[in-house]
Amino acid sequence: MGEQATERRSEILPADRPGSFILRMDGMEQSHVDLVDPTRLVFDYVRRLGDVVDVQAPGGQPLRVVHVGGAALTLPRYVAARRPRSWQVVLEPDEAQTALVRAELLLPPRSGIRVRPVDGRTGLSGLHDGAADMVVLDAFADGRVPADLVTAEAFADAARVLATGGRLAANLVDRAPFAHARRVIAGIRTVFPQVMLTAEPATLRGRRQGNLVVVAGQHVPVEELTTRVAGSAAPYRILDDRAVSDSFGGGRPFTADDAEAGPEPEPARRRGR
């Protein structure tokens, strides 16, 4: 959800029910927000990120979350509703977009959500060691994950910001044979001992480009998420650490010298899938 401070056309449109809205950026459906029920996560990959939040700590316990990428603040709103008194910082450089969202999609009082007008790399470097329980990477510029956010150096900074037991959750987009994702995951593995991945079955089978939610930390919640997905309205596959190595191994980590942005969005993703 927005990363580079380039000039983009953002608009907010009515969605599927009263009180629900879509943030569209440069023709792409970027965020869905339900102001009546902020715990309703419509986009499948955001629901998966919500599941990762839900298993990070016992229900209702406040969390310290750093969001790299803001858009309409869907996941921060979810955290605030599910875990009151949480401390949340959103790193979003597009000030015009943030102003539009604040004006038309009001945040609830005392939400604990603070938006800093800064890019992800700069914002991460300015945070204290151990400041967060989670770092959520969900940032896009022109539909692509920015190159500077997928380097080994960026993941080392994210690891530094995380407290003991903290986790990184990164939303990537790719298509089989997952050349870009393999390199990103290799970079994540340089600093995190365990990695897991969730994706729609069609994406893993190579039928279409899709979202790959990667979770990394000292321990990854495979068992907890497996239980949650069993009752999910939108089933997804879970790959544990060994399965990630088998299916997404062999990559060479991106560095600041050779980093590449994520793949160009395919037509289906431009329609908000």
C-alpha beads as a LAMMPS data file, in Angstrom:
LAMMPS data file: protein, C-alpha beads

273 atoms
272 bonds

1 atom types
1 bond types

-500.0 500.0 xlo xhi
-500.0 500.0 ylo yhi
-500.0 500.0 zlo zhi

Masses

1 110.0

Atoms # bond

1 1 1 0.000 0.000 0.000
2 1 1 1.673 3.262 -0.977
3 1 1 5.456 3.570 -0.589
4 1 1 7.144 6.118 -2.850
5 1 1 6.088 9.754 -2.636
6 1 1 5.233 10.017 -6.334
7 1 1 2.171 11.856 -7.578
8 1 1 -0.677 9.379 -7.934
9 1 1 -4.398 9.593 -8.523
10 1 1 -6.267 8.342 -5.473
11 1 1 -10.020 8.152 -5.072
12 1 1 -12.397 6.667 -2.517
13 1 1 -15.477 4.869 -3.831
14 1 1 -18.477 3.154 -2.200
15 1 1 -18.005 -0.603 -1.827
16 1 1 -20.199 -3.615 -1.141
17 1 1 -22.352 -2.357 1.735
18 1 1 -23.191 0.893 3.558
19 1 1 -20.152 2.195 5.428
20 1 1 -17.701 0.261 3.223
21 1 1 -15.307 1.902 0.793
22 1 1 -12.577 1.111 -1.727
23 1 1 -9.405 3.164 -2.075
24 1 1 -8.396 3.101 -5.729
25 1 1 -4.936 4.293 -6.731
26 1 1 -3.953 4.723 -10.366
27 1 1 -6.818 2.458 -11.404
28 1 1 -5.969 -0.346 -8.949
29 1 1 -8.233 -1.284 -6.043
30 1 1 -5.737 -0.871 -3.230
31 1 1 -7.702 -1.100 0.036
32 1 1 -11.145 -2.049 1.307
33 1 1 -12.342 -0.439 4.537
34 1 1 -15.513 -1.175 6.517
35 1 1 -16.071 1.739 8.887
36 1 1 -19.008 -0.022 10.545
37 1 1 -17.067 -3.235 11.187
38 1 1 -13.301 -2.690 10.838
39 1 1 -12.703 -6.359 11.728
40 1 1 -14.248 -7.392 8.381
41 1 1 -11.320 -7.929 6.047
42 1 1 -12.502 -8.411 2.471
43 1 1 -9.271 -8.801 0.503
44 1 1 -8.006 -12.357 0.968
45 1 1 -4.373 -11.472 1.607
46 1 1 -5.364 -8.859 4.204
47 1 1 -7.433 -11.529 5.945
48 1 1 -4.297 -13.658 6.080
49 1 1 -2.342 -10.767 7.597
50 1 1 -5.146 -10.383 10.124
51 1 1 -4.786 -14.040 11.037
52 1 1 -1.072 -13.484 11.674
53 1 1 -1.926 -10.567 13.970
54 1 1 -4.503 -12.682 15.789
55 1 1 -1.996 -15.406 16.710
56 1 1 0.823 -13.052 17.699
57 1 1 -0.520 -12.680 21.277
58 1 1 -3.549 -13.746 23.334
59 1 1 -6.833 -12.200 22.237
60 1 1 -7.325 -8.569 23.215
61 1 1 -3.733 -8.038 24.346
62 1 1 -2.300 -4.779 22.948
63 1 1 0.465 -5.035 20.389
64 1 1 3.164 -2.706 19.104
65 1 1 2.937 -2.818 15.322
66 1 1 4.936 -1.018 12.649
67 1 1 3.185 -0.918 9.265
68 1 1 5.380 -0.220 6.255
69 1 1 2.799 1.136 3.813
70 1 1 -0.490 2.729 4.756
71 1 1 -3.091 3.183 2.000
72 1 1 -6.522 3.287 3.708
73 1 1 -5.150 1.915 7.001
74 1 1 -7.235 -1.266 6.822
75 1 1 -4.987 -3.472 8.960
76 1 1 -4.188 -0.749 11.545
77 1 1 -7.948 -0.241 11.989
78 1 1 -8.343 -3.996 12.464
79 1 1 -5.629 -4.100 15.130
80 1 1 -7.149 -1.108 16.939
81 1 1 -10.577 -2.767 16.992
82 1 1 -9.356 -6.201 18.056
83 1 1 -6.660 -5.009 20.424
84 1 1 -7.507 -1.656 22.024
85 1 1 -4.591 0.374 23.444
86 1 1 -2.218 -1.010 20.805
87 1 1 0.663 1.234 19.721
88 1 1 0.823 1.487 15.953
89 1 1 3.070 3.451 13.622
90 1 1 2.357 3.620 9.897
91 1 1 5.192 4.617 7.548
92 1 1 3.496 6.204 4.517
93 1 1 5.226 8.894 2.446
94 1 1 2.202 9.912 0.342
95 1 1 0.884 12.833 2.399
96 1 1 -1.885 13.704 -0.070
97 1 1 -3.257 10.169 0.077
98 1 1 -3.094 10.138 3.878
99 1 1 -4.957 13.456 4.004
100 1 1 -7.678 12.058 1.719
101 1 1 -8.065 8.939 3.854
102 1 1 -8.151 10.927 7.092
103 1 1 -10.799 13.281 5.677
104 1 1 -13.143 10.702 4.126
105 1 1 -12.467 7.548 6.173
106 1 1 -12.232 8.898 9.694
107 1 1 -10.176 6.994 12.236
108 1 1 -11.964 6.144 15.476
109 1 1 -11.123 8.295 18.521
110 1 1 -8.071 7.158 20.498
111 1 1 -7.196 4.591 17.833
112 1 1 -3.487 4.671 18.733
113 1 1 -2.635 4.866 14.998
114 1 1 0.079 7.356 14.071
115 1 1 0.984 7.973 10.436
116 1 1 4.488 9.237 9.737
117 1 1 5.066 10.873 6.321
118 1 1 8.232 8.958 5.551
119 1 1 9.279 6.097 3.289
120 1 1 9.662 2.635 4.776
121 1 1 13.443 2.395 4.816
122 1 1 13.889 5.814 6.371
123 1 1 11.125 5.173 8.864
124 1 1 12.512 1.807 9.965
125 1 1 15.983 3.231 10.471
126 1 1 14.557 5.842 12.820
127 1 1 12.892 3.358 15.173
128 1 1 14.483 2.115 18.404
129 1 1 15.794 -1.421 18.835
130 1 1 13.069 -3.767 20.085
131 1 1 10.331 -1.172 19.544
132 1 1 7.743 -3.499 17.966
133 1 1 6.067 -6.859 18.348
134 1 1 5.332 -6.983 14.615
135 1 1 6.606 -5.348 11.457
136 1 1 4.110 -5.604 8.594
137 1 1 5.481 -4.935 5.127
138 1 1 2.606 -4.170 2.748
139 1 1 3.877 -1.381 0.518
140 1 1 3.466 -0.783 -3.188
141 1 1 4.477 1.855 -5.729
142 1 1 2.767 1.557 -9.109
143 1 1 1.549 -1.880 -8.068
144 1 1 5.046 -3.204 -7.272
145 1 1 6.783 -3.857 -3.965
146 1 1 9.566 -1.206 -3.828
147 1 1 13.094 -2.484 -4.367
148 1 1 14.613 -0.883 -1.270
149 1 1 12.231 -2.791 1.007
150 1 1 13.229 -6.309 -0.111
151 1 1 16.975 -6.208 0.512
152 1 1 18.920 -8.133 3.130
153 1 1 19.768 -4.753 4.688
154 1 1 16.088 -3.823 5.000
155 1 1 15.259 -7.123 6.686
156 1 1 18.178 -6.706 9.083
157 1 1 16.704 -3.344 10.065
158 1 1 13.267 -4.904 10.541
159 1 1 14.808 -7.602 12.752
160 1 1 16.530 -4.926 14.820
161 1 1 13.222 -3.133 15.411
162 1 1 11.497 -6.312 16.609
163 1 1 11.435 -7.275 20.276
164 1 1 12.111 -10.814 21.463
165 1 1 9.396 -13.048 20.022
166 1 1 8.477 -10.461 17.394
167 1 1 7.623 -11.366 13.822
168 1 1 7.861 -9.946 10.338
169 1 1 4.869 -10.343 8.031
170 1 1 5.597 -9.400 4.423
171 1 1 3.104 -9.268 1.571
172 1 1 4.818 -10.135 -1.706
173 1 1 3.331 -10.546 -5.174
174 1 1 4.714 -12.973 -7.739
175 1 1 3.879 -15.741 -10.164
176 1 1 5.470 -19.161 -10.694
177 1 1 8.381 -19.849 -10.961
178 1 1 8.603 -17.096 -8.275
179 1 1 12.009 -15.734 -9.254
180 1 1 11.540 -12.471 -7.345
181 1 1 9.996 -14.078 -4.260
182 1 1 12.850 -16.602 -4.033
183 1 1 15.361 -13.784 -3.757
184 1 1 13.263 -11.884 -1.208
185 1 1 12.846 -14.998 0.939
186 1 1 16.595 -15.640 0.750
187 1 1 17.123 -12.141 2.156
188 1 1 14.623 -12.767 4.940
189 1 1 16.473 -15.962 5.836
190 1 1 19.713 -14.041 6.379
191 1 1 18.300 -12.640 9.635
192 1 1 15.319 -14.779 10.655
193 1 1 15.769 -18.433 11.662
194 1 1 12.275 -19.603 10.691
195 1 1 10.071 -18.719 7.724
196 1 1 6.575 -19.772 6.679
197 1 1 4.407 -18.742 3.743
198 1 1 0.699 -18.568 2.964
199 1 1 -0.867 -18.308 -0.492
200 1 1 -3.966 -19.164 -2.454
201 1 1 -3.767 -22.642 -4.020
202 1 1 -4.157 -21.206 -7.536
203 1 1 -1.098 -19.013 -7.020
204 1 1 1.027 -21.904 -5.792
205 1 1 -0.085 -23.996 -8.776
206 1 1 1.079 -21.244 -11.125
207 1 1 -2.361 -20.389 -12.487
208 1 1 -2.057 -16.672 -11.770
209 1 1 -0.036 -13.971 -10.105
210 1 1 -0.972 -13.628 -6.458
211 1 1 -0.121 -12.535 -2.955
212 1 1 2.424 -14.474 -0.929
213 1 1 2.302 -13.614 2.772
214 1 1 5.646 -14.523 4.339
215 1 1 5.959 -14.729 8.132
216 1 1 9.375 -14.855 9.782
217 1 1 10.798 -14.868 13.301
218 1 1 12.440 -17.003 15.937
219 1 1 9.335 -19.188 15.777
220 1 1 6.571 -19.137 13.159
221 1 1 2.926 -19.956 14.025
222 1 1 2.317 -22.861 11.654
223 1 1 0.064 -24.828 14.001
224 1 1 -1.964 -21.785 15.067
225 1 1 -2.594 -20.634 11.500
226 1 1 -3.397 -24.166 10.360
227 1 1 -6.191 -24.235 12.933
228 1 1 -7.506 -20.857 11.776
229 1 1 -7.473 -21.669 8.070
230 1 1 -9.592 -24.765 8.639
231 1 1 -12.568 -22.499 9.334
232 1 1 -11.697 -19.742 6.889
233 1 1 -14.201 -18.567 4.286
234 1 1 -11.278 -18.145 1.860
235 1 1 -9.037 -21.234 2.212
236 1 1 -5.331 -20.774 1.699
237 1 1 -2.288 -23.013 1.775
238 1 1 0.337 -22.909 4.517
239 1 1 3.946 -23.855 3.857
240 1 1 6.119 -24.511 6.895
241 1 1 9.838 -23.758 7.049
242 1 1 10.892 -26.949 5.252
243 1 1 8.224 -26.574 2.557
244 1 1 9.316 -22.980 1.949
245 1 1 12.884 -24.203 1.454
246 1 1 11.688 -26.898 -0.941
247 1 1 9.383 -24.675 -3.003
248 1 1 10.996 -21.231 -2.707
249 1 1 14.646 -22.011 -2.037
250 1 1 17.688 -21.395 -4.189
251 1 1 17.439 -17.628 -4.349
252 1 1 20.244 -15.121 -3.863
253 1 1 19.410 -12.280 -1.460
254 1 1 18.858 -8.849 -2.914
255 1 1 21.247 -6.203 -1.608
256 1 1 21.154 -2.428 -1.785
257 1 1 23.372 -2.698 -4.887
258 1 1 21.190 -4.973 -7.006
259 1 1 17.657 -4.757 -5.595
260 1 1 14.685 -5.016 -7.948
261 1 1 11.071 -3.984 -7.419
262 1 1 8.425 -6.688 -7.493
263 1 1 6.887 -7.887 -10.765
264 1 1 4.544 -5.659 -12.748
265 1 1 0.901 -6.235 -11.784
266 1 1 -1.050 -8.458 -14.151
267 1 1 -4.548 -7.380 -15.364
268 1 1 -6.432 -9.458 -12.770
269 1 1 -4.586 -7.731 -9.912
270 1 1 -5.308 -4.329 -11.404
271 1 1 -8.975 -5.161 -10.886
272 1 1 -8.337 -5.716 -7.194
273 1 1 -7.979 -9.485 -6.956

Bonds

1 1 1 2
2 1 2 3
3 1 3 4
4 1 4 5
5 1 5 6
6 1 6 7
7 1 7 8
8 1 8 9
9 1 9 10
10 1 10 11
11 1 11 12
12 1 12 13
13 1 13 14
14 1 14 15
15 1 15 16
16 1 16 17
17 1 17 18
18 1 18 19
19 1 19 20
20 1 20 21
21 1 21 22
22 1 22 23
23 1 23 24
24 1 24 25
25 1 25 26
26 1 26 27
27 1 27 28
28 1 28 29
29 1 29 30
30 1 30 31
31 1 31 32
32 1 32 33
33 1 33 34
34 1 34 35
35 1 35 36
36 1 36 37
37 1 37 38
38 1 38 39
39 1 39 40
40 1 40 41
41 1 41 42
42 1 42 43
43 1 43 44
44 1 44 45
45 1 45 46
46 1 46 47
47 1 47 48
48 1 48 49
49 1 49 50
50 1 50 51
51 1 51 52
52 1 52 53
53 1 53 54
54 1 54 55
55 1 55 56
56 1 56 57
57 1 57 58
58 1 58 59
59 1 59 60
60 1 60 61
61 1 61 62
62 1 62 63
63 1 63 64
64 1 64 65
65 1 65 66
66 1 66 67
67 1 67 68
68 1 68 69
69 1 69 70
70 1 70 71
71 1 71 72
72 1 72 73
73 1 73 74
74 1 74 75
75 1 75 76
76 1 76 77
77 1 77 78
78 1 78 79
79 1 79 80
80 1 80 81
81 1 81 82
82 1 82 83
83 1 83 84
84 1 84 85
85 1 85 86
86 1 86 87
87 1 87 88
88 1 88 89
89 1 89 90
90 1 90 91
91 1 91 92
92 1 92 93
93 1 93 94
94 1 94 95
95 1 95 96
96 1 96 97
97 1 97 98
98 1 98 99
99 1 99 100
100 1 100 101
101 1 101 102
102 1 102 103
103 1 103 104
104 1 104 105
105 1 105 106
106 1 106 107
107 1 107 108
108 1 108 109
109 1 109 110
110 1 110 111
111 1 111 112
112 1 112 113
113 1 113 114
114 1 114 115
115 1 115 116
116 1 116 117
117 1 117 118
118 1 118 119
119 1 119 120
120 1 120 121
121 1 121 122
122 1 122 123
123 1 123 124
124 1 124 125
125 1 125 126
126 1 126 127
127 1 127 128
128 1 128 129
129 1 129 130
130 1 130 131
131 1 131 132
132 1 132 133
133 1 133 134
134 1 134 135
135 1 135 136
136 1 136 137
137 1 137 138
138 1 138 139
139 1 139 140
140 1 140 141
141 1 141 142
142 1 142 143
143 1 143 144
144 1 144 145
145 1 145 146
146 1 146 147
147 1 147 148
148 1 148 149
149 1 149 150
150 1 150 151
151 1 151 152
152 1 152 153
153 1 153 154
154 1 154 155
155 1 155 156
156 1 156 157
157 1 157 158
158 1 158 159
159 1 159 160
160 1 160 161
161 1 161 162
162 1 162 163
163 1 163 164
164 1 164 165
165 1 165 166
166 1 166 167
167 1 167 168
168 1 168 169
169 1 169 170
170 1 170 171
171 1 171 172
172 1 172 173
173 1 173 174
174 1 174 175
175 1 175 176
176 1 176 177
177 1 177 178
178 1 178 179
179 1 179 180
180 1 180 181
181 1 181 182
182 1 182 183
183 1 183 184
184 1 184 185
185 1 185 186
186 1 186 187
187 1 187 188
188 1 188 189
189 1 189 190
190 1 190 191
191 1 191 192
192 1 192 193
193 1 193 194
194 1 194 195
195 1 195 196
196 1 196 197
197 1 197 198
198 1 198 199
199 1 199 200
200 1 200 201
201 1 201 202
202 1 202 203
203 1 203 204
204 1 204 205
205 1 205 206
206 1 206 207
207 1 207 208
208 1 208 209
209 1 209 210
210 1 210 211
211 1 211 212
212 1 212 213
213 1 213 214
214 1 214 215
215 1 215 216
216 1 216 217
217 1 217 218
218 1 218 219
219 1 219 220
220 1 220 221
221 1 221 222
222 1 222 223
223 1 223 224
224 1 224 225
225 1 225 226
226 1 226 227
227 1 227 228
228 1 228 229
229 1 229 230
230 1 230 231
231 1 231 232
232 1 232 233
233 1 233 234
234 1 234 235
235 1 235 236
236 1 236 237
237 1 237 238
238 1 238 239
239 1 239 240
240 1 240 241
241 1 241 242
242 1 242 243
243 1 243 244
244 1 244 245
245 1 245 246
246 1 246 247
247 1 247 248
248 1 248 249
249 1 249 250
250 1 250 251
251 1 251 252
252 1 252 253
253 1 253 254
254 1 254 255
255 1 255 256
256 1 256 257
257 1 257 258
258 1 258 259
259 1 259 260
260 1 260 261
261 1 261 262
262 1 262 263
263 1 263 264
264 1 264 265
265 1 265 266
266 1 266 267
267 1 267 268
268 1 268 269
269 1 269 270
270 1 270 271
271 1 271 272
272 1 272 273
